[in-house]
Amino acid sequence: MIELKLKRTALRWDFSFFAVMAVFFLWDSSGNGFAALGICAAHELAHLLVMRLCGITPESLTFYGAGIRLSAPAVERCGGAARAAVYSAGCVMNLLLAWAFFAAGNMNIAAISLATGLFNLLPVGEFDGRRLLGMLFTALLPAEHIDRAMFVAGVISAAICALTVFLLRGAGPTFFITAAYLVVMSVREL
């Protein structure tokens, strides 16, 4: 792990990140790899911007094989509106970028941004969707039912996502890696 400190925030790069990036660019026959990385960066920058607007300093930003993890325990101590704004900022950015690229006629980049935003809304693992749905369930359900409801929502949404991608014939090598990740994340939450 490579780590640098930027003021009070640790920036970390796990070696798995570099391995996945190498494989990603080897498989990238579309030429949209750098755009996809830019879209992921914009997603995280949106979270960072909203955190800063709420007076929150992130503890760490870690780049690892399965993605980018932004850690800011102070978000949990914020009010519901601030937490929802932080958790949704990345997906909102992706949806806005998808609209902008669509309006500009760049359908491939628009699709990448839309898929990134929707994927991050899945209620599994460490995704934004899990945090947002957790907030909603906490407000609506008795505490003893939240974990089970989160598990069911995660499994159903992951299955719908996998079926949709498969039926749209978008099942390339990364599909199977991603499907395995979603299954592991859903089972781990039991």
Secondary structure, DSSP 8 states (H G I E B T S, - for coil): -EEEEETTEEEEE-HHHHHHHHHHHHH--SS-HHHHHHHHHHHHHHHHHHHHHTT---SEEEEETTEEEEE-GGGGGS-HHHHHHHHHHHHHHHHHHHHHHHHTT-HHHHHHHHHHHHHHTSSSTT-HHHHHHHHHHHHHS-HHHHHHHHHHHHHHHHHHHHHHHHHTT---HHHHHHHHHHHHHHHHT-
